[in-house]
Every structure is written in C-alpha cells, then in structure tokens.
Amino acid sequence: LDHLQSRTPAPATSVVLSFDDGQQTLHDVAFPLLKEYGHRAVAFICPGLHRDAGDSQAAGGLCDWQQVQAMHDSGHVDFQPHTDSHRYIPGWPKPLPLAGVDDQLVDRRRPEVSNLDADLSRAKQELDRRLNKHCKHMAFPQYDGTDEAISIAGAIGYEGFWWGVLPGRPINRVGDPSDRIVRVSGEFVRRLPGDGRVSLASILKTRYGGRFRRA
C-alpha cells in the first residue's frame, strides 16, 4: 500500500510472493523454503474453513490454526483474508473448490450462506482476533471481484484488493490504485527459462480450457 500510494518506495526489482487457500502444503512445503531462503510471503486464507489442531475435522488438506499461528509468528508469512467461505464474488454465493483439497471436506466446513457484507466482516474479524493483527488486504477467489465488493469491503476496513491480471496492468507501479492490485498466476512461473519450460499457449489452454480455444 505504501508503495502504490507513494509513501515508501519499493526496490526496483520487488515482487510479492502470494499463496491462496491455506492448503497443508503451505506449511509443509512453502514455509520451510521461505525460511531457508529468508523470504516473506502473503497467504490469503478463508478463516471459516480452518480448524484447531484438536478438532475432528482438522485434517484433510488445510492448515490448522496452530500451523497458521506458527507461520505468522515466524515473520515469514503474512496472513490476509480470501473471503470467509470461498465463494465466487461476481456470482455470489456460488461456492468454489480449493485446489488440492477434497471438495466434500470443503463443503462440510463451509459456513452457511450469508450476505457478502457479513462474510467479509467475519473473515477480517476472525483473522484479526486469531493473529492479533489488523488485516488490510483481501484477495478475490478465482481472481475476480466487483466494484460492489470493493465498496462493501472498504467500509469494513479493507484497503488493498488483489485480482489476477487486468487489462493494461501487467504489473503494479507507483500510483496504481490499491483496489486493483494485479497478480500473475503461479502457472506462469513455468515460462521461466530452464529445464521443463513450457509454451505460453499450453499454460493458457490448461488454465482456461475451452474459453481460451474460443478466444
């Protein structure tokens, strides 16, 4: 936020590492690597889907709250909301799956449908309470949000809104609006030079399927 709003400059080659959904692999794979290389990342999670370690539903592919707390306390992972119940905001309240997590588990844990205001309020309040912090950011599930959601969330206290790639916005620069923070999906890391590099077309076909072919 400070960088976008010209309060504090960011180094010229800065990137933000972000992870969505809070799967177990965030704790078991990404977290050790962040510590090894001395990096920090932001993880966007849905508080309504996580459980305490002793809960009978704690397992199943999602981090438990004790793991979230340990990552937060390390200083290597900053946690911010990804809504409370992981629903598609432009088609609210359509439920969305979590990558790598059993759909039935997510459905069992997902809070009952509420209005968008209540969902976003609950997500921020729970993370603020659990981690004793003041959350300012939210990432839209499947990278898609709406102006209405920004207005509602802004009144709650959110300031930064994270999307996917947006037209005319390949990266974030000083002066860009904080309600349109862009992100490049992890699939595109496979375009980096080296063994196993794949074509852009293959990534787009995998990610967008029939929509890409029609385009």
Secondary structure as UniProt FT lines:
FT   TURN            2..6
FT   TURN            12..13
FT   STRAND          18..20
FT   HELIX           24..25
FT   HELIX           26..30
FT   HELIX           31..37
FT   STRAND          41..45
FT   HELIX           47..49
FT   TURN            53..54
FT   TURN            56..57
FT   HELIX           65..74
FT   STRAND          77..81
FT   HELIX           89..91
FT   TURN            92..93
FT   TURN            99..100
FT   HELIX           103..109
FT   HELIX           116..131
FT   STRAND          137..139
FT   HELIX           141..143
FT   HELIX           147..156
FT   STRAND          160..162
FT   TURN            167..168
FT   TURN            174..175
FT   TURN            178..179
FT   HELIX           186..191
FT   TURN            195..196
FT   HELIX           200..208
FT   HELIX           210..214
//
